[in-house]
Structures are given as structure tokens and as C-alpha cells.
Amino acid sequence: MAPASRGLFAQAIQESGTPGFGVAPRTLAQNERLGERLIRAAGLPDTAPTAQLRNLSVDKILEAQDAVDVPDLDDDSFIWLQAVIDGRVLTDTPAKLLASGRFARTPLVIGVNAKELPLHGGRAAAEATVRREFGAGADRALDLYGLQRGGIPVDDPRLGDVTTQIADDVTFRCPTIAVSRAFARAGVPVWQYQFDYAPAGGTVSHASEIGYVFNPPQPGQPPLRRYWVNFVRTGNPNSAGLPLWARYSVDTRAYMAFEQTGPAARRDLRGPICTLRDIP
């Protein structure tokens, strides 16, 4: 989406999130004010020279992060996820850039893990989170999650309890679908996935897929590396000997599920929920 990136990439793979992570972006002025607060929390004056800022330790920066309340975010540790519309790197919000087609026309692989991160605030924050994040669709979303008065929360053996589902739908799954839809509408090839494989006794969580991308697959493990290498070489993840991974389209909404029993062609990832929320 950055204008300066044009021509630098033949294709792209997005793991671990989208341009906006489903959260509100910041303006340059908002970001600069937040930076000043971080500097003060780190024990330095606003006028500290650049060299002094660069010498701050990672521990000191993380301490400062924890000490600063970030507007629009429940979990202040997500401070680094908000896109900053500075007019140079990003000229507009991710949502507007996607809607207007102002992004590089590079083939894309994009996906999520079946379980990523827990909901900040847990069950006590569930209803308020849904009402804030789904807006006009909140009542319907609460129905689907089983959180209306008298409802039974819908837990899922693969996607986790209802709070994990909410957190991952809002921050990962629905934004992934929004980006996929924008690329497909613009005629750019996009392949969508959900990673749902764990070794015996393990569980899927954020970053679980990375080892399978960089290491040769062992018998019974998902062949992510083969798909990824095909995509890097040719712009298409498919090749002989692998189950066909269909391109995502607005009509088919196809995605590949990397499950315990192997890659499986699926469609309409979290459709009923994510049709209620179109934020990248």
C-alpha cells in the first residue's frame, strides 16, 4: 500500500495480520503525541536528542509502552499494530486504499491460524467488545456468538472458546477476508488459508505455522513450505502432487484449510460473522 513499494515485490505473503489488524489507524499528529508520551514514560524529556532516543534499551521501551494508555485500544501492547497515516509511507487509511484500488497489483497469499491470541479482558469484556467492533451488526453477532441474554456461548474445539473467537475474528480473520475481497475485486490473484495443525498434544496459536514454512515437512505434516516456494517461484502456490488450492473470489470465497488430516479445500471462512464487519 505504500507508494514507495511499487515495483519492489513480485508477490506477497501476509501471515500474522493485515495492514490494519482491524483497529483504527492513527494520524501523524496522533502518532507524534503518542511518541512524546512514550519518551516521557521512558524518563527522557520531549526535547531529547535523537541519539539519546536511539540508545534506549528494548526493556526501557517496553516498560514505557506498558505505562502509556493508548486511545482506541483495549490492550495497550497493541500500540505498534495501528497503521500511521503519515502522508508519505501511507497516504491514506488501509480501508480507503483498498476500496479505491490504490495498492500494488501483486499476487497475494494471506491467512490466519485457527487460534491466534486471547481477548483482552476475557469473558467480562466480550459483549462490550462485540458491540463496539460490530456496530450496527452487533446484535446479530451476539446471536451468532451465543452471547445474547439467555444464550449459550458457542465454543468451538478448533477455534477456541467464544472469547478467543471474538478476538481472532476481529483482529485476524475478518480483516484477512476484507483484504482478500479487495484484491479479488481488483482482479489481483489471491489465495486465502487457515492454519489448523498441531503436533500430538499441542495446540494451534499465533505463529504456529512458521516452522512449517521454513522447515521441510515431515510425513503427516502440512506442506506449507512446498506451497510457499511454488508461490515465490511462479506467483501461484500450486504444483503437481499437491491438493489444488483454489484462488479466492468474491463468489467462491475459497480457502485452503491446513488441518490435521492434510490440506482441505474449504469456502466462506467465518462467513456469517465476517459479513458483518468489513475492516482490513
Secondary structure, 3 states (H helix, E strand, C coil): CCHHHCCCCCCEEECCCCCCCCCCCEEHHHHHHHHHHHHHHCCCCCCCCHHHHHCCCHHHHHHHHHHCCCCCCCCHHHHHHCCEECCCCCCCCHHHHHHCCCCCCCCEEEEEECCCCCCCCHHHHHHHHHHHHHHHHHHHHHHHHCCCCCCCCCCECCCECHHHHHHHHHHHHHHHHHHHHHHHHCCCCEEEEEECCCCCCCCCCCCCCHHHHHCCCCCCCCCHHHHHHHHHHHCCCCCCCCCCCCCCCCCCCEEEEEECCEEEEEECCCHHHHCCCCCC
